[in-house]
């Protein structure tokens, strides 16, 4: 489940993507944008997290690192990088 903050912003900004850093453990998401420099974007693509990819938050710490599942891979992302990956929840699980 997304945090209360995510749910509040989602109501204010329906249909808008929000940073991955705001997602909660267990949430299935689709990457909609990467708002980072070229090297960070390339790194995310190399790690298996391009725009359009479905991911799931496996582990996270408040304002700290998180682990996401991208296919069969598990990828650790710091708070800064996860703040630059924009996602929307996948409905209909």
C-alpha positions as CSV (number, residue, x, y, z in Angstrom):
1,X,0.0,0.0,0.0
2,X,1.2,3.5,-0.7
3,X,1.7,5.7,2.3
4,X,-1.1,8.1,3.3
5,X,1.0,10.9,1.7
6,X,0.9,9.0,-1.6
7,X,-2.9,8.5,-1.4
8,X,-3.4,12.2,-0.5
9,X,-1.3,13.4,-3.5
10,X,-2.9,10.8,-5.8
11,X,-6.3,12.3,-5.0
12,X,-5.1,15.8,-5.7
13,X,-3.2,14.8,-8.8
14,X,-5.3,11.9,-10.3
15,X,-3.5,10.0,-13.1
16,X,-0.2,11.6,-12.2
17,X,3.0,9.6,-11.5
18,X,4.7,10.0,-8.2
19,X,8.2,9.1,-7.1
20,X,9.1,5.5,-6.4
21,X,10.5,6.7,-3.0
22,X,6.9,7.2,-1.8
23,X,5.8,3.6,-2.5
24,X,5.3,1.0,0.2
25,X,6.5,-2.6,0.5
26,X,4.4,-5.0,-1.6
27,X,3.1,-2.4,-4.1
28,X,3.2,-3.3,-7.8
29,X,4.0,-0.4,-10.0
30,X,4.7,0.6,-13.6
31,X,7.7,3.0,-14.3
32,X,6.3,6.0,-16.2
33,X,9.3,8.3,-16.2
34,X,12.9,8.7,-15.2
35,X,13.8,12.3,-14.3
36,X,17.5,12.0,-13.9
37,X,20.7,12.7,-15.8
38,X,21.8,10.6,-18.7
39,X,24.2,8.4,-16.7
40,X,21.6,7.7,-14.0
41,X,19.0,6.8,-16.6
42,X,21.4,4.5,-18.4
43,X,22.3,2.9,-15.1
44,X,18.6,2.2,-14.3
45,X,18.1,0.7,-17.8
46,X,21.1,-1.5,-17.3
47,X,19.7,-2.6,-13.9
48,X,16.4,-3.6,-15.7
49,X,14.3,-0.6,-14.8
50,X,13.4,1.2,-18.0
51,X,10.3,3.2,-18.5
52,X,7.3,0.8,-18.9
53,X,8.7,-1.9,-16.6
54,X,6.6,-3.4,-13.9
55,X,8.3,-3.5,-10.6
56,X,7.4,-4.4,-7.0
57,X,8.8,-2.9,-3.8
58,X,10.3,-5.7,-1.8
59,X,12.0,-3.8,1.1
60,X,12.4,-0.2,2.1
61,X,13.4,2.2,4.8
62,X,12.0,5.6,5.5
63,X,14.0,8.1,3.5
64,X,16.6,5.4,2.9
65,X,17.4,2.6,0.5
66,X,14.9,0.3,-1.0
67,X,14.9,-3.0,-2.9
68,X,12.6,-3.5,-5.9
69,X,11.9,-6.6,-7.9
70,X,12.3,-6.1,-11.6
71,X,11.5,-9.5,-13.2
72,X,13.7,-12.1,-11.6
73,X,16.2,-9.5,-10.4
74,X,16.3,-7.6,-7.1
75,X,17.7,-4.1,-7.3
76,X,18.7,-1.9,-4.4
77,X,18.2,1.9,-5.0
78,X,19.1,4.7,-2.7
79,X,16.6,7.4,-1.7
80,X,17.9,9.9,-4.2
81,X,17.7,7.7,-7.2
82,X,14.3,6.2,-6.2
83,X,13.1,9.8,-6.0
84,X,13.9,10.3,-9.7
85,X,11.9,7.2,-10.8
86,X,8.3,8.0,-11.3
87,X,5.6,5.3,-11.1
88,X,1.9,4.6,-11.1
89,X,0.2,1.7,-9.2
90,X,-0.9,-1.3,-11.3
91,X,-4.6,-1.9,-10.7
92,X,-6.4,-5.1,-10.9
93,X,-4.0,-7.5,-9.1
